[in-house]
Amino acid sequence: MLPRFCRCLNSVRNFLNMKLSYRLSEIAKHISYCANVADIGTDHGHLPVYLAQMNPNRHIIASDISEKSLKAAYKSASKYSVTESIEFVVAPGLEGISRSDVDTIVISGLGGETIVSILTDMPWTKSENIKLILQPQSKIAVLCRFLYDNFYTIKKAISVRDRDKTYNILVICKDR
C-alpha cells in the first residue's frame, strides 16, 4: 500500500510544478523574481506557467501570433491553475503590449531576422529599463549585428545543450 501512495504523491507533486526544458530553465534563471515579463512567441506557455508558479503576483504576458499556440498555452496554465496570473495575447511580436506592462521581454524559439523585426517595430524596447532575453533559432549573426548597430549591450551570452541541440541565449540591455 505504501508504494502506491508514494507513486500517487509523486504524481501530485509533478502536477503542481511545471518542469522546464534545460533551455527554458536557463532562460528563467535570468528573470528576476519580481520582473513583469512578456514571453513573445510563447507557444506551449511553459515559461509563463513556471514564472506564475514562482511568483503569482508578478505581471506575466504570454503572447503568440498563433491562436492555436495561445490555446495550448492557456491549457498549460489551466492544468497548473495559474490562468489568473497570466495575460494571454494573440498578436504578432510585441503588438498589444505597452512599455508600461513589462520590464523583461523573452523572445525564444524564433529566427534572428524575426527577432530583429519585432524589436525594430517597437522602438520602446530600446529603453534603459528593459531587459531582453533572446534565444534565436537561426541567424544569430544577423541579430548580433542589429544589436551592435543599435547600441545594445550583450551582458551575457550562454550556450546550452538541450536534447542534442545547442541553443544560444543572449541577455541584453541598452547602453546608456
C-alpha positions in Angstrom: 0.0 0.0 0.0 2.8 2.5 0.8 4.5 2.2 -2.6 1.2 3.1 -4.4 0.6 6.0 -2.0 4.2 7.3 -2.8 3.6 7.0 -6.5 0.4 9.0 -6.1 2.1 11.6 -4.1 4.9 11.9 -6.7 2.2 12.3 -9.4 0.6 15.1 -7.5 4.0 16.8 -6.9 4.7 16.6 -10.7 1.3 18.0 -11.4 1.9 21.0 -9.2 5.3 22.1 -10.5 5.9 22.9 -14.2 9.0 21.1 -15.4 11.0 23.2 -17.8 13.4 22.0 -20.5 17.0 22.8 -19.8 16.9 25.6 -22.4 13.9 27.3 -20.7 15.4 26.7 -17.3 18.4 28.6 -18.3 16.3 31.5 -19.6 14.3 31.5 -16.4 17.5 31.9 -14.4 17.9 35.4 -15.9 14.4 36.6 -15.0 14.3 38.4 -11.6 11.7 37.3 -9.1 9.5 40.4 -9.3 10.0 41.1 -13.0 7.0 41.9 -15.2 7.5 39.6 -18.1 6.3 39.2 -21.7 7.0 35.9 -23.4 6.8 36.5 -27.1 6.1 33.5 -29.2 5.1 31.6 -26.1 4.0 28.5 -28.0 3.1 26.0 -25.3 3.3 28.6 -22.5 5.6 26.6 -20.2 7.8 29.6 -19.2 4.9 31.8 -18.2 3.3 29.0 -16.2 6.6 28.3 -14.4 7.0 32.1 -13.7 3.5 32.3 -12.4 4.1 29.4 -10.1 7.2 31.0 -8.7 5.6 34.4 -8.1 1.8 34.7 -8.9 1.9 38.4 -8.1 4.1 39.5 -11.0 2.5 40.6 -14.3 3.1 37.9 -17.0 2.0 38.2 -20.6 2.0 35.1 -22.9 1.9 36.3 -26.5 1.8 34.4 -29.7 0.8 35.2 -33.3 -0.9 31.8 -33.5 -4.3 31.4 -31.8 -3.8 27.6 -31.7 -0.5 28.1 -29.8 -2.1 30.5 -27.4 -4.9 28.0 -26.7 -2.1 25.4 -25.9 -0.5 28.0 -23.5 -3.9 28.6 -21.8 -4.4 24.8 -21.5 -1.0 24.5 -19.8 -1.8 27.4 -17.4 -5.2 25.8 -16.7 -3.6 22.5 -15.9 -1.4 24.2 -13.3 -4.1 26.5 -12.0 -2.4 29.8 -12.9 -4.6 31.2 -15.6 -5.5 34.2 -13.4 -1.8 35.1 -13.2 -1.1 35.3 -16.9 -2.5 37.6 -19.6 -2.9 35.9 -22.9 -2.4 38.0 -26.1 -2.9 36.9 -29.7 -0.7 39.2 -31.7 2.4 39.4 -33.8 5.5 40.3 -31.9 5.0 43.0 -29.2 1.8 44.4 -30.6 -0.8 44.7 -27.9 1.9 45.1 -25.2 2.9 48.5 -24.0 6.1 49.7 -22.4 4.4 50.1 -19.0 3.3 46.5 -19.0 6.8 44.9 -18.8 10.4 45.3 -17.8 11.6 41.9 -19.2 11.0 40.6 -22.6 11.7 37.0 -23.6 11.8 36.1 -27.3 12.9 32.5 -27.7 12.5 29.9 -30.5 12.1 32.4 -33.3 14.7 33.2 -36.0 17.1 36.0 -35.6 15.6 38.0 -38.5 12.1 37.7 -36.9 13.5 38.9 -33.6 15.1 41.9 -35.4 11.8 42.7 -37.0 10.0 42.6 -33.6 12.5 44.9 -31.9 12.5 47.3 -34.9 8.7 47.6 -34.8 8.7 48.5 -31.1 11.3 51.2 -30.5 10.4 51.4 -26.8 12.4 48.2 -26.4 15.5 50.4 -26.5 14.6 51.8 -23.1 17.3 51.6 -20.5 15.0 49.8 -18.1 14.1 46.9 -20.4 15.9 43.6 -20.2 15.8 41.4 -23.3 16.4 37.7 -23.1 16.8 36.4 -26.7 17.2 32.9 -27.9 17.3 32.8 -31.7 16.9 29.5 -33.5 18.8 30.8 -36.5 20.5 33.8 -38.0 22.3 34.7 -34.7 24.8 36.8 -36.7 22.0 39.0 -38.1 20.6 39.5 -34.6 24.0 40.3 -33.1 24.7 42.8 -35.9 21.4 44.5 -35.3 22.1 44.7 -31.5 25.5 46.2 -32.1 24.3 48.7 -34.7 21.5 49.8 -32.3 23.8 50.2 -29.2 22.6 47.3 -27.2 25.0 45.5 -24.9 25.1 41.8 -24.6 25.6 41.3 -20.9 25.7 37.5 -21.1 25.9 35.0 -23.9 25.2 31.5 -22.9 25.2 28.3 -24.9 23.2 25.4 -23.6 22.8 21.9 -24.8 19.2 20.5 -24.7 18.0 17.3 -26.4 21.2 17.1 -28.5 20.9 20.6 -29.8 22.8 23.7 -28.9 21.0 26.9 -28.1 22.4 30.4 -27.7 20.8 32.7 -25.2 21.6 36.4 -25.1 20.8 38.7 -22.1 20.6 42.2 -23.4 20.3 45.7 -22.0 20.5 49.1 -23.6 23.7 51.1 -23.1 23.2 54.5 -21.6 
